[in-house]
Amino acid sequence: MALGDHSNAHGSYRGRKPELHAQALALRRAGCPVGEIAARLDVSKSTAYLWTRHLPLDPALVRRRRQAAQRARSDAQWGAHRAARDAARAETVAASAEWVRGLGLRELLLIGAAIYWCEGGKAKPWRPHDCRIKFVNSDPMLVALFLRFLDAVEVPPEDRRFRVSIHETADDAAAVRWWAARVGVPADRFQATTIKRHRPQTTRKNVGTDYHGCLTIHVVGGSRLYWRIEGIMKGMSNEDPPRDR
């Protein structure tokens, strides 16, 4: 008999199947309280106690089981609410997408300029003539919208450069393939990937298989487009009333 295991000391408890006794011990070692063991094996609590009293519960295991039970109760309680919320969200998203329909040229120019001014590189006071077009983002929808903007201002495909930036712990080759599929450009046309050094203590959430890094879109010779974007933004933010009103 192994040290600390007194299972044979109690015998088979007068007709009880030995496999029930073994199951009780396994459940106890897994952190089950006496009441749960009795219910799952259809035995009395006193029998379950006699079988398992020599096996104290691990406090950490008990805590994890209690937390899991609380999560299960919460999921059951809020399941219907979440389903209704998700259905309402899907309906609203679909209706809003239908409302947009097609964007006109003016709308594309205004929206494209705005998202570039938010997410793109801009000239700095110490570098006022650095007017390159360099758009960086990790959201494929925003990237797709910016590419539509480039189409609208007639930037030819050969003047567009693509580069992925991603942490070294991720699959950089897979990220390039993923982005290539999103923008409709062969992966071999992408520039060398920029690898970000990993910090073990990081608290960032962009990890795992759904992490694809950021995509940088650079426009060759984009100074005049930059000036145009700058002018559009100035026009939209100007406090003076528009001249045509």
Residue pairs with C-beta under 8 A, 6 or more apart in sequence:
1 7
1 8
4 54
5 25
5 54
6 54
7 21
7 22
7 25
7 51
10 21
10 50
10 51
12 18
12 21
13 21
13 47
13 50
13 51
16 43
16 47
20 41
20 43
21 51
23 41
24 37
24 41
24 43
24 48
24 51
24 52
25 51
25 52
25 55
27 36
27 37
27 40
27 41
27 52
28 37
28 51
28 52
28 55
28 57
29 55
30 61
31 57
31 58
31 61
31 62
31 64
31 65
32 40
32 65
33 57
33 62
34 45
34 48
34 49
34 52
35 45
35 48
37 43
37 48
37 51
37 52
38 44
38 45
38 47
38 48
41 48
103 111
103 148
105 152
108 148
108 149
108 152
109 149
109 152
109 153
109 232
110 232
110 236
111 145
111 149
112 145
112 146
112 148
112 149
112 150
112 152
112 153
112 229
113 149
113 228
113 229
113 232
113 233
113 236
114 233
114 236
115 142
115 145
115 146
115 149
116 133
116 135
116 146
116 149
116 229
117 229
117 233
119 135
119 136
119 137
119 142
119 146
120 133
120 134
120 135
120 136
120 229
121 130
121 132
121 133
121 134
121 135
121 136
123 129
123 130
123 131
123 226
124 130
131 222
131 223
131 226
131 227
132 218
132 219
132 222
132 223
132 226
133 217
133 218
133 219
133 222
133 225
133 226
133 229
134 216
134 217
134 218
134 219
135 143
135 146
135 216
135 217
135 218
136 165
136 214
136 215
136 216
136 217
137 143
137 146
137 214
137 215
138 206
138 212
138 213
138 214
138 215
140 182
143 182
143 183
143 215
143 217
144 182
144 183
146 217
147 183
147 217
150 160
150 217
150 219
153 225
153 228
155 219
155 222
155 225
157 185
159 219
159 220
159 221
159 222
160 185
160 217
160 218
160 219
160 220
161 191
161 217
161 218
161 219
161 220
162 179
162 180
162 183
162 185
162 189
162 190
162 191
162 215
162 216
162 217
162 218
163 190
163 191
163 192
163 193
163 194
163 215
163 216
163 218
164 172
164 175
164 176
164 179
164 190
164 193
164 194
164 212
164 213
164 214
164 215
164 216
165 193
165 194
165 195
165 196
165 213
165 214
165 215
165 216
166 172
166 175
166 193
166 194
166 195
166 196
166 211
166 212
166 213
166 214
167 195
167 196
167 197
167 198
167 211
167 213
168 195
168 196
168 197
168 198
169 198
169 207
170 207
170 211
170 212
170 213
172 193
172 195
172 213
174 212
175 193
175 211
175 212
175 213
176 187
176 190
176 193
177 187
178 212
179 190
179 212
179 213
179 215
180 186
180 187
180 189
180 190
182 215
183 215
193 213
194 216
219 225
